[in-house]
Amino acid sequence: MPGWAALGRALFNDNKGPWGSRPPGGDKGAGGSGGEEPPSVPPSGGHGSGPWGGSPQRRSTGPGLGGVPLEELLRRRLGRLGGGGGGGPFPTTDRSIFAWAALAVVLLWLLVTSVHSIDPQERGVVTRFGRYDHTLGPGIGLTLPFPIDRVRKVDVGQIRNVDLGSANSDNLMLTGDQNILDIAYTVRWTVRDPELFLFEMKSPEETVREVAESAMRAVISNVSLNDAMGERRGQIEGSVVEEMQHILDRYHSGVLIQGVAIKQADPPGQVIDAFKQVTAAQQDAQSYVNQATGYAQQLTAKAQGEATAFDKVYEQYRLSPDVTRRRMYYETMEQVLANTDKTIVEAPGITPYLPLPEVRKSSPAAQEPQQ
């Protein structure tokens, strides 16, 4: 710095006298008369001062560069470096403002990096010098300032979705009966352990995707095509959730599987028409089987009813055979004569007259040939 260089020259320059000025005759023994020249300021000798005639205060400080006292020069230089003293580049008021501003910046830095607000669905993972230290719960949490402590917030309430398979891409799997199935499904998952979620897996979503595909293939390989396409779909979804959670727990992933929803389970697009025809034929066959089963059940119920009624009649016949025979005769004749024309003659002393021609004409059997 130029100021310090000037100070050094003022203190250690051999070509100057003790008062900071060059003697008129040069150094002793170098040219001139070789005698010592009197000081530039002759002693006044008037006030009982030192041998140089100066006052004690002036003698204690001594002259500096350019006639400026040495203490004053040092005070100015130090004031410029440290901001102290009245000779600094800034007035006292400016230095006070600068000090308060610096203090405010420090306090703001402490407030921003040490006080943390955690939402109810969040958790704050605290790392100290890059290593996991503890986890902050919902509310206001305090930590050491940055860069000692760092807080990473993780949303543990958000349900994340991973879609596998779609209408534009095939996701083919082999079923237990050696058929090919094109399946599309969605996996719902959340974060259970934030510290494991951050530090145990590099790509959580990609890991969940790969685990879901592996678990689905393992489950589909144990069921038939019809089960996967129809009635056992809910059971398949539950089995996939259990298998995924088991694998992710072994990885210490900190992930919780909420559910799996199968959106599509069809044969490949190239043969889907043939599969639809086969499915329609199977449905028709099942419909015929159901109709035959219903008819058989109806006949069986009718026969069982008639057998039960005959058993009851037989019991009555064993108790009173004559009465039972007569009742059965009447019931039979009632059924036979219910749909025929009848002529009843009851007069015992009158010769009955039967108008047979008219009866024949009115009977249905006689009318059919005429038509």
C-alpha positions in Angstrom: 0.0 0.0 0.0 1.4 3.5 -0.7 0.7 4.7 2.8 2.8 1.9 4.4 5.6 2.5 1.9 5.7 6.2 2.8 5.8 5.3 6.5 8.7 2.9 5.9 10.6 5.5 4.1 10.0 8.0 6.9 11.3 5.6 9.6 14.2 3.9 7.9 15.6 6.4 5.3 19.4 6.9 6.1 19.5 10.0 3.9 17.4 12.0 6.3 18.1 13.6 9.6 16.3 12.9 12.9 13.8 15.6 12.0 12.8 14.0 8.7 14.8 16.5 6.5 18.2 16.1 4.7 21.1 17.9 6.4 22.3 20.7 4.2 25.8 19.3 4.1 25.1 15.7 3.5 26.4 12.9 5.6 29.4 13.2 8.0 32.6 12.9 6.1 31.0 13.0 2.7 31.8 16.2 1.0 31.5 19.7 2.5 33.2 20.6 5.7 32.4 17.3 7.4 30.9 19.1 10.4 27.4 18.6 11.8 24.9 21.1 10.7 22.5 22.6 13.3 19.0 21.4 13.2 16.5 23.0 10.9 14.7 24.5 13.9 17.2 26.1 16.2 16.6 25.7 19.9 14.9 28.7 21.5 16.4 28.0 24.8 13.8 30.0 26.5 11.4 27.7 28.3 13.5 25.2 30.1 13.0 22.6 27.3 15.2 19.8 26.2 18.6 20.2 24.5 17.0 20.8 21.2 14.9 23.7 22.4 11.6 22.0 21.7 8.8 21.4 24.2 8.6 18.0 26.0 5.5 17.1 24.0 7.1 17.7 20.7 10.2 15.9 21.7 8.2 12.8 22.8 6.3 12.6 19.5 9.0 13.7 17.1 8.4 15.0 13.6 7.2 12.6 10.9 6.9 12.6 7.2 6.6 16.1 5.8 6.6 17.7 9.3 3.6 15.6 10.4 4.0 14.0 13.9 4.7 10.2 13.8 1.8 9.4 16.1 -0.6 11.3 13.9 0.7 9.5 10.9 0.3 6.1 12.5 -3.2 6.9 13.8 -4.2 7.9 10.3 -2.9 4.7 8.7 -4.4 2.4 11.3 -7.7 4.3 11.2 -7.9 3.6 7.4 -7.2 -0.1 7.9 -9.4 -0.8 11.0 -12.0 1.9 10.6 -11.0 3.4 14.0 -9.8 6.8 15.0 -10.9 10.1 13.7 -8.6 10.0 10.7 -10.3 7.1 8.9 -11.9 7.5 5.5 -15.5 7.3 6.9 -17.0 9.6 9.5 -18.1 8.2 12.8 -21.8 8.2 11.8 -21.1 6.2 8.6 -19.1 3.6 10.6 -21.9 3.2 13.0 -24.4 2.6 10.3 -22.1 0.1 8.7 -21.7 -1.8 12.0 -25.5 -1.9 12.5 -26.1 -3.1 9.0 -23.5 -5.9 9.4 -25.2 -6.9 12.7 -28.6 -7.0 10.9 -27.2 -9.2 8.1 -25.8 -11.6 10.7 -29.0 -11.8 12.6 -31.0 -12.3 9.4 -28.6 -15.1 8.3 -29.1 -16.8 11.7 -32.9 -16.4 11.5 -33.2 -17.8 8.0 -30.8 -20.7 8.4 -31.6 -21.7 12.0 -35.4 -21.4 12.3 -37.5 -23.7 10.1 -41.3 -24.0 9.6 -42.4 -27.5 8.8 -45.9 -28.1 7.4 -48.2 -30.8 8.9 -47.7 -33.1 5.9 -43.9 -32.5 5.8 -40.9 -33.7 7.7 -37.5 -31.9 7.9 -34.4 -34.1 7.5 -31.5 -32.4 9.2 -27.9 -33.1 8.1 -24.9 -31.9 10.0 -21.8 -31.4 7.8 -23.5 -33.7 5.2 -24.4 -36.5 7.6 -27.9 -37.4 8.9 -28.5 -36.0 12.4 -32.2 -36.0 13.1 -35.7 -35.4 11.7 -37.9 -32.4 12.4 -41.6 -32.9 12.9 -44.4 -30.4 12.0 -44.1 -27.0 13.6 -41.2 -24.7 14.2 -37.8 -26.4 14.4 -34.4 -24.9 15.4 -31.0 -26.0 14.0 -27.5 -24.8 13.8 -27.0 -22.2 11.1 -26.0 -23.0 7.6 -23.6 -24.4 6.5 -23.3 -26.5 9.7 -26.8 -27.8 9.5 -29.0 -28.2 6.4 -32.7 -29.1 6.4 -34.4 -30.9 3.5 -38.2 -31.0 3.6 -40.0 -34.2 2.4 -43.7 -34.3 1.8 -44.9 -37.5 3.5 -48.6 -36.8 2.9 -48.5 -36.6 -0.9 -49.8 -39.7 -2.8 -47.5 -40.3 -5.8 -48.6 -42.3 -8.8 -46.6 -44.5 -11.2 -48.3 -45.6 -14.4 -47.1 -48.8 -16.1 -48.3 -49.8 -19.6 -50.7 -47.7 -21.7 -52.7 -47.7 -24.8 -49.7 -46.7 -26.9 -47.2 -49.2 -25.6 -47.5 -52.9 -24.8 -46.7 -54.4 -21.4 -46.8 -58.1 -22.2 -46.7 -60.7 -19.5 -46.9 -64.5 -19.5 -49.8 -66.1 -17.5 -49.8 -69.4 -15.7 -51.6 -71.2 -18.5 -49.0 -70.0 -21.1 -51.0 -67.2 -22.5 -49.8 -63.7 -23.2 -51.5 -60.8 -21.4 -51.2 -57.0 -22.2 -51.7 -55.3 -18.8 -51.8 -51.6 -17.7 -51.9 -50.6 -14.1 -51.2 -47.7 -11.6 -49.2 -47.9 -8.4 -50.0 -45.4 -5.6 -47.2 -44.8 -3.0 -46.1 -42.4 -0.2 -43.0 -41.7 1.8 -43.0 -43.5 5.2 -39.4 -42.8 6.4 -38.0 -39.5 5.1 -34.4 -40.3 6.0 -34.4 -43.7 4.3 -36.2 -42.2 1.3 -33.5 -39.5 0.8 -30.3 -41.5 1.5 -31.0 -45.1 0.6 -32.3 -44.7 -2.9 -30.9 -42.7 -5.7 -34.0 -42.7 -7.9 -37.1 -43.5 -5.8 -39.7 -43.3 -8.6 -37.6 -45.5 -11.0 -37.0 -48.0 -8.2 -40.8 -48.2 -7.5 -41.5 -48.7 -11.2 -39.0 -51.6 -11.5 -40.2 -53.2 -8.3 -43.9 -52.9 -9.5 -43.1 -54.6 -12.8 -41.2 -57.4 -11.1 -44.0 -58.0 -8.6 -46.7 -58.0 -11.2 -44.9 -60.5 -13.4 -44.4 -62.8 -10.5 -48.1 -62.7 -9.6 -49.4 -63.0 -13.2 -47.3 -66.1 -13.8 -49.3 -68.0 -11.2 -52.8 -67.2 -12.5 -54.7 -68.1 -15.7 -55.7 -65.7 -18.5 -59.4 -65.8 -17.6 -58.6 -65.1 -13.9 -56.4 -62.2 -14.8 -59.1 -60.7 -17.2 -62.0 -61.3 -14.9 -63.0 -62.4 -11.4 -59.6 -62.6 -9.7 -58.4 -59.1 -10.6 -58.9 -57.7 -7.1 -57.0 -60.7 -5.6 -54.1 -60.0 -8.0 -53.9 -56.4 -7.0 -53.6 -57.3 -3.3 -50.9 -59.9 -4.0 -48.9 -57.3 -6.0 -49.1 -54.8 -3.1 -47.8 -57.4 -0.6 -44.9 -58.4 -2.9 -43.9 -54.9 -3.7 -43.9 -53.8 0.0 -41.8 -56.9 0.9 -39.1 -56.0 -1.7 -39.0 -52.3 -0.8 -38.6 -53.1 2.9 -35.6 -55.2 2.1 -34.1 -52.3 0.2 -34.7 -49.9 3.2 -36.4 -47.6 0.8 -38.8 -45.7 3.3 -41.6 -46.1 0.8 -45.2 -47.3 1.6 -47.3 -48.8 -1.2 -50.9 -47.6 -0.9 -52.4 -49.7 -3.6 -52.4 -51.1 -7.2 -55.2 -50.6 -9.7 -55.3 -52.7 -12.9 -56.8 -50.5 -15.6 -56.5 -52.9 -18.5 -55.9 -56.7 -18.9 -56.4 -57.9 -22.4 -54.7 -60.2 -24.9 -52.3 -58.6 -27.4 -53.8 -56.4 -30.0 -52.9 -58.7 -32.9 -55.1 -61.5 -31.6 -57.7 -59.7 -29.6 -60.5 -60.4 -32.1 -59.9 -64.1 -31.9 -59.9 -64.0 -28.1 -63.1 -62.0 -28.2 -64.8 -64.7 -30.4 -63.5 -67.5 -28.0 -64.8 -65.5 -25.0 -68.2 -65.1 -26.7 -68.4 -68.8 -27.4 -67.5 -69.6 -23.9 -70.2 -67.3 -22.6 -72.8 -68.9 -24.9 -71.8 -72.3 -23.7 -72.1 -71.3 -20.2 -75.6 -69.8 -20.9 -76.8 -73.1 -22.3 -75.4 -74.9 -19.3 -77.2 -72.6 -17.0 -80.5 -73.0 -18.9 -80.2 -76.8 -18.8 -79.4 -76.7 -15.1 -82.5 -74.6 -14.4 -84.8 -76.9 -16.4 -83.4 -80.0 -14.6 -84.0 -78.4 -11.2 -87.5 -77.5 -12.2 -88.4 -81.1 -13.2 -86.7 -82.5 -10.1 -88.7 -80.2 -7.9 -92.0 -81.2 -9.6 -91.3 -84.9 -9.4 -90.4 -84.6 -5.8 -93.7 -82.8 -5.1 -95.7 -85.5 -6.8 -93.9 -88.2 -5.0 -94.5 -86.5 -1.7 -98.2 -86.2 -2.5 -98.5 -89.9 -3.5 -96.8 -90.9 -0.2 -99.5 -89.0 1.7 -102.3 -90.7 -0.3 -100.8 -94.1 0.3 -100.8 -93.5 4.0 -104.5 -92.7 3.9 -105.2 -95.7 1.7 -103.6 -98.0 4.3 -105.9 -96.5 7.0 -109.2 -96.8 5.1 -108.9 -98.5 1.7 -112.6 -98.2 0.6 -112.9 -94.5 1.4 -109.6 -93.8 -0.3 -110.6 -95.7 -3.5 -113.9 -93.9 -3.7 -112.3 -90.5 -3.3 -109.7 -91.3 -5.9 -112.4 -92.5 -8.3 -114.3 -89.3 -7.8 -111.2 -87.1 -8.4 -110.3 -89.1 -11.5 -113.8 -88.8 -13.0 -113.9 -85.1 -12.2 -110.8 -84.6 -14.2 -112.0 -86.7 -17.1 -115.5 -85.3 -17.3 -114.5 -81.7 -16.8 -114.0 -81.1 -20.5 -116.8 -83.3 -22.0 -120.6 -82.8 -22.6 -122.8 -84.7 -20.1 -126.4 -85.9 -20.2 -127.9 -86.9 -16.9 -131.2 -88.9 -16.6 -132.7 -89.2 -13.1 -136.5 -90.0 -13.6 -137.1 -93.6 -12.6 -140.6 -94.1 -14.1 -140.2 -92.3 -17.3 -138.6 -93.8 -20.4 -135.6 -91.7 -21.1 -135.3 -90.0 -24.5 -131.9 -89.2 -25.6 -131.7 -86.8 -28.6 -128.5 -88.4 -29.9 -128.5 -86.6 -33.3 -128.6 -83.2 -31.6 -126.0 -84.3 -29.1 -123.7 -85.5 -31.9 -124.1 -82.3 -33.7 -123.2 -80.2 -30.7 -120.2 -82.3 -29.7 -116.8 -81.1 -30.8 -115.9 -84.6 -32.3 -118.9 -84.4 -34.7 -118.1 -80.8 -35.8 -114.5 -81.4 -36.8 -115.2 -83.6 -39.9 -117.7 -81.0 -41.2 -115.1 -78.3 -41.1 
